[in-house]
């Protein structure tokens, strides 16, 4: 099974409001290694909200294109840091970037990505799509399609998708599964941006929304167990 794991920048900040939490990254590395032991090939993409969120900077003085480029560069920073932590923890990982920055990171190509996956490396891809006006969620789904993944794993702080906001209503019920078309059309579903869900729907790419910080969740998904909410 080939899985694409989408992490947010906020998750990489750990319990801090900003920055990169090495202990959190080490914990993620251990969880990913369990999934590898279960037979999964792992691709990771990340966001950059712990450093730069493009929409926050875009405005009168900073163009949207510039702000989005800042965000994509911050994604590369997260990917580089995550790759070093994985390797120092004994989980062999390679970082590729969709943005050309040859002095610090190798360029992403489809052939190179497949070669590293065949070697058993965890593949960490930074830079989003490499183009502005596209979110890191959409970049994750696009990459999963390009690399023939079986699932996109969207890591969140809750157990999955709920019928209501669980932060506002403690009686909200978790949904075990739902359709991609429903996820796109329902305005209350905000776990991924609608463009990303629409792309997944167009090409029938299932998405599993799950709680990142629950031990063994990634491995259980790799083993085919029903974890979180499956959207397909």
N, C-alpha and C positions, 0 to 999 in steps of 0.2 A: 504494500500500500504506500502510495506517495502522498504526503500531506503538506499543505502550505499553512503555516502558523502565522497569523497576523497579530502582532503585539502593538499596543499603543505606546507612545512616548511616556505617557503618565505612568504606565505600569513599570517602565524601566527606571522611573524616578523613585520607585519603592514607596516608602512612607514619607518621603520629602515632597515638597511642592515643586521643586525644580531639580535639574541635574540628573546624574546617572548613578544609580545605586548598585555597587558591585556585588553586594551580598544578594540582592534580588536577582541579579543576572546569574550568579553562581547557582542559585536555587532553580532558575529556569533551565540552566544547562543540565543539571541533574535530572530534571523531569523529562527533558528532550532525550537524554541518553536512555532512559527507561523505554521510551517509545521506539528508539532504535533497536533496543534489545528485543522488543516485541515484533520486529521485522519491518518497521516503517522507514522510508526515506523521508527526510525532513528538509523543507525549505522554509526559511523565516524571512518575513518582511516586517518592517517597523514603521511607526509614525515618528513624529518629532515634537509633540506637544510639550515635552519636558524641556525643550530648548527654544524652539521657534514654531509658532503656529502662523502660517501664512495669512489667514484671514484676519488675524489680530493686527498685523502690521500694515495690511493693505488699506490705503486711504488717500487722503488729499496729497500727502507728501511722498508716499512710497507706492509705486505702481503695483497692481496685482501681479504682474509678471515677475517683478523684482521680489515681492513678498513670497510668491510661490517658489522661486528659485532659492531663496533663503531657507525655506522649509525643506526643500529637497537636499540641500547641503547639510542641514541638521540631521536628516535621516541618514546620510552617509556617516556622520559623526557617531550616531547611535550604533550603526551597523559595525563600524570599526571597533568600537569599544566592546560590543557584544561578542564579536569574533575573538578578540584577545582573551576575554574572560572564559569563553568556551574552551579555547585551546589550553589555557592555564589550568583548567579544571579537568583536563584529560579527554575532552570531547572534541574530536578533530573537526574543525570548521574552517571554511574559506569564505571570504567576503568579496563580492563583486559589486560593481556600481554601474547603474544605468547612465550616470553622469560621467563624462570623461575627466578623470583626475589621476592620470597615470603615475604621478609622483607618489601618491599615497595609497592607491587601491587599483586592482585590476579591473579592466572594463568588462561589463557583462556582455556575453554573447550566448546564444542558444547552445551552440556546440560546447563551449567551455562549461556552461552550467551542467549539461548532461554528463560531461566527462567527470566532473567532481562528484555528482550523484552516483555514478557508476563505481567510483572509488570508495563510496561509503561516507563521504564528507557531509556534514551539515552545511547546507548552502544558505548563506545570509546575503540577501540582495538589498542594497541601499540605493537611494536616489529616486524612489517612486517610479513613475513612468519616464522620468527625465524631461517631461514637458509640463508647462504651467496649466492651471485650470483643471487639474485632475487630482482627486484626493488619493491618499495612501491606501484607502479601502479599495478603490477602483484599480489601483496599481496591483494590489494583492490578487484580486480576482483575475485580472489580465494575465499576470505571471502564472497563476495556477493553470489557466487554460493553455498557455504557451508550453508549459512543461508537463502537460498531461497528468495533472494531479487528480487524485480520486476525491479529495475533500479540501475545502477551505475551512480552517479552524479559526474562528474569531474569538479571541480571548477577551473576557470581560470580568468585572468584579462581582457579578451575580451568576446564579446557576444556569441562566439561559434567558429565553424570551418569556415575558409575563404578559398576561392580558391587561394589566395596568402597571403603572410605575410602582415597584415594590418599596421604593423609598417613601412614597406618599401614602401607599395603602398596604399595610402589613398583611392584609388578607388576599393580596393579589396571587393569582394562580400561575404556576409555571406551565408553559406549553411544551409538551414532549416533541411535537413536530408541527409544521405548518408548510404551506406551499410558498414557493418563491413569488408567485403572482400576488398572493395575499400580503406578503411582506412588502412588496413594492407599493401596493395600493393602499395599505393601511397607514394612515398618518401617525398612528401611535407607535409604530415600529420604527425605532430610531437607532437600532443596534449597529447598523451599517448605513452609509449614505445610499440614497435611492439609485444613483447611477451604478454603484457597485452591485446592488441587488438586481438591477435591471440587466446588467451584463451577465450575471450568473444565470438569470432566468432565460436569457436569449440562447445560452449555450448549455443549459441543463447542468450547471455546476452546483452540486450540493454544498451547503454551508452549515457548519455546526457551531452554534454559539454556546460557549461553556465558561465555567468559572476557572480562571487561571490558577488561583492560589489554593485550590483543593488538590492535595497530593494524589498523584497517580492518574489524574484525569486525562492527560495527553496519552499516556500509555494505554489506558482503557479504551480510548477512542481508536487507537491503532489496533487494538485487539478486536474491534468491531462491537464493543459494548455501547449501549444507549446512554450517552452522557449529554447533558445540556438539552438544547433544542435543535433538532435537525430541520433545516429549511431546504426543500427540494421540490 
